Amino acid sequence: MPKFKLFANKKGIADQKRNNQYVKFARQIYVEAKKGGPDPNANLKLKAIIANARAIQMPMENIERAIKKATDTGNADNYEEIRYEGYGPGGVAVIVECLTDNRNRTAADVRAIFNKRGGNLGETGSVSFMFDRKGVIVIDRETHAVDEDTILMHALEAGAEDVVVEEDTYEILTHPHELDQVKAALEKEGYTFSNAQVQWLPQTTTKISGEDAAKMLKMMEAFEENDDVQNVYANYEIDDDEMEKLLKS
């Protein structure tokens, strides 16, 4: 296959993923603007969602359109938040957070994704006890030339619980209810963020390989492509070399 064709295919996949993210953020913005008001300065949750959307280059016109839709009294769209829990291949614990205007459609879609990839949908609470609910603030290391001691000091002074140092990022962990407070304090110190939201963090991981690993990645991809799915969390662990092979296949 010609190289330009390969590039076109990759670009098409990347564009589709980005558009999927835009759809999800537009829905979040709509719901939060309708619930807490359309002014980001008076609605901190809306402000945080917009900041996350802008971090992936979501156009302002898309954001403004979602806010305008929320303020339109003639708009009857009504979304509800639903959490699904289940198991993926190899006994991996999975949490799926959805925002939907059709509970039956979403439940059927989520169940089908679990079943098709060797997993099964469970009851609410069946796996969430294996995760901790935390606020996670992500800072790109290349954006801020500060050492680990400095970032840890600023984070703890701001009220954070811990800092996880990754190769490319600092991940600042907070109590879920203190995410906005910590984020605001760090902004005063001059920090910017690539993402800031409440997440489910696994307490332990389940190592998988071979067919289970391939199916798990396909399951995650299917959930991420579904417009109703806002976030998906799983406690799988795949060896780096095998992950690289799977991503190339």
Secondary structure by P-SEA (a helix, b strand, c coil): ccaaaaaaaaaaaaaaaaaaaaaaaaaaaaaaaaaccccccccaaaaaaaaaaaaacccaaaaaaaaaaaacccccbbbbbbbbbbccccbbbbbbbbccccaaaaaaaaaaaaaaacbbbbccccccccbbbbbbbbbccccccccaaaaaaaaaaacccbbbbcccbbbbbccccaaaaaaaaaaaaccccccbbbbbbbcbbbbbcaaaaaaaaaaaaaaaacccccbbbbbccccaaaaaaaaac
